[in-house]
């Protein structure tokens, strides 16, 4: 990004819009470019509180005659020497006719000169009159090298012990996505809290990322206590995930492995699709962010929904490596083909933006999506290359149902030897994992209501017999999904996968 900024300045682009909240770091980068350019340029900074002040001068200096945006731009036009003029937080004034006209006058007067106006703001707002004149750049967040300098400086100042290469990499990766100031603060917080800064303080560093997600409002930071072993069956899917547990490390890059893009998990409702996505974050040691498409859509202003999606994806990229979880993708993007009639094309534009981002993203954000109704998914999602793999989660087999009963009973009672898991598995033919758990819960309620006695095998069997599973109430839908997945998706259960391999 700094190279691109340098090229634009040298090429005499008159108006550059720099989107960033890191004013100090951006100013330093601009000053470095201005000092090394030929001819050298002086750097001036404008704020509505102090007017125009040369970079490096005390912040309490106030040029009252250049406080208004129009007066400041007029002063810039009068300057004859080469210079870069940074206008901070001009976005509240930029739509005013006088300000827009002043900027256009400045652009016209800059032809053949070594002068550039740099608009610096945490939010992008470009009036239509300036769209053809301005170049918009996102000032990237600190990379591993920048954060390494912050960490080294902190350790030296606090005379901390030397970190191993692995511990340093963990602390730096945990801070990726934070600004330099945020990284400095969270390292100080870890030092104050624990009296030291080692890899054991990773949770403190990650807490700052959680705050970043909460401020976003569209993404949700999910913390899952269960491990992947809490998911019954699905051994083929688990094996695939375990093979990629170190896929985002530097060792994987050195080996030549590409970064995983994502996976789509199709299946019958209640069969563990969402749980497998949540437990993967613990397996991989990555933050899990849930994208709530309901919060993305905002009809209060034209273009607001698209901006919400861009901001959410930008936030996810800023704290990468991370897992972006989209539950029930079929509901999020269903009906995009008729979007122009229902919502003015908003859904179609959001869908297109999301597809483009998935195709072109360079940051290590792994998209984990689940869906129940494959016929509602646009075909563009299902083509090869969009996801690394498409898995199908079917109703659990008898052996998998035994595992599910064992997991849920062990959660609730220490001793489960009194339960015949094989019989329960036979009695629950056609049940999903969620329905199996609810049968146990129903049995417990029944026993609790009868003078709080202990629930038994018979209570669970009675609850199973009283339940009509989804596989029977929606038999046609389940059958259609199985038929589709047999030729187009990879089975998540190892028994089915092995059978298909033998058949092939």
Secondary structure, 3 states (H helix, E strand, C coil): CHHHHHHHHHCCCCEEEEECCCHHHHHHHHHHHHHHCCCCCEEEEEECCCEEEECCCCCCCCCHHHCCHHHHHHHHHHCCCCEEEEEECCCCCCCCHHHHHHHHHHHHHCCCCCEEEEEEECCCCCCHHHCCCEEEEECCCCCHHHHHHHHHHHHHHCCCCCCCHHHHHHHHHHHCCCCHHHHHHHHHHHHHHHCCCCHHHHHHHHHHHHHHHHHHCCEEEECCCCCHHHCCCCHHHHHHHHHCCCCCCHHHHHHCCCCCCEEEEEECCCCCHHHHHHHHHHHHCCEEEEECHHHHCCCCCCCHHHHHHHHHHHHHHHCCCEEEEECCHHHHCCCCCCHHHHHCCHHHHHHHHHHHHHHHCCCCEEEEEEECCHHHCCHHHHCECCECEEEEECCCCHHHHHHHHHHHHHHHCCCCCCCCHHHHHHHCCCCCHHHHHHHHHHHHHHHHHCCCCCCCHHHHHHHHHCCCCHHHHCHHHHHHHHHHHHHHCEECCHHHHHHHHHHC
